[in-house]
């Protein structure tokens, strides 16, 4: 095999975008992917002809999201209906007044975050005794996958201020789009990289043998880097330390089907318990699919398997919609990112005082290596478009600005 110009470790959104950008420049590229598929934390499965996203679902900040433009170029259908996260179906157990109060509490919380709590710990921006503190914890669970006590205030504020309210969905799945964008690339699956020796060139030791390339971009999740799955020689202590300050949180999806889907409203949204930190967010018949899409986030998920989470979902949905509705539900798909061998979590959050670790992770290496992934973004972390943009940025870091 002729030595490629660029080897990319990881076939998720960052790796795919880096490979596409490198090929535009006329470079030869190989992607080394540990699992059996491309897409990383975007993963769409087919269920009875419907596309269920077990990973990323929403095309966030869609007006400036480069994947939206790519989807349009490919003729991929986009659902541009506004997200209904701030609207409780029929105001059940969560009145319009309470909804307004809870989101006002979130805006006030964000303002306190911007002022910079002394220890850069997001929980310091909570008002003691505020009735919506559980709601704020739940939001942080969805956004960061952990508790406010473990989250950098500066990091949370950067994300909140950097995102907008334009969020679109893809009827064929976000994972379906990302996998489509990988078509035609040289991808070696079942090819986990175990060691990277770098100097004048890069030598990557994998379970399938050794690959030598002129340059390499590392796009694997931060948990994989910080636990030492890949050995680097010479060492990259600063980058690996930065990765350890940006662990992946706990976020999972669970889908239910119903024996009576016609009884469910279309594209309706529910919060199980708006006063609880460990509550689910539910979409009923999203995009007209005959399912309930449960979304859960936070440290409380650490000990929850599919059975336990399904029981919690049934309990919360039963409290809101009644026992007759719940008796017709049964789980059909579960994400289980926590136990994924090559990911081990959802998306990155910054520990208190560590917002700057994102810049440290993407910092230039004095050699033929670069890092990419959603964790490298200061403001759009936890999104597919952050990973996508970072892959393009890593190519520019190694090879200069695009001609």
Buried (B, 14 or more C-beta within 10 A) or exposed (E): EEEBBBBBBBBBBBBBBBBBBBBEBEBBBBBBBBBEBBBBBBBBBEBEEBBBBBBBBBBBBBEEBEBBEBBEEEEBEBEEEEBBBBBBBEEBBBEEEBBEBBBEBBEBBBEBBBEEBEEBBBBBBBEEEEEBBBBBBBBBBBBBBBBBBBBBBBBBBBBBEBBEEBBBBBBBBBBBBBBBBBEEBEBBBEBBBEEBBBEEBBBBBBEEEEBBBBBBBBBBBBBBBBEEBBEBEEEBEEBBBBBBBBBBBBBBBBBBBBEEBEEBEEBBBBBBBBBBBBBBBBBBBBBEBBBBBBBBBBBBBEEBEBEEBBEBBBEBBBBBBEEEBBEBBEBBBBBBBBEBEBBBBBBBBBBBBBBBBBEBBBBEBEBBBBBBBBBBBBBBBBBBBBBBBBBBBBBBBBBEEEE
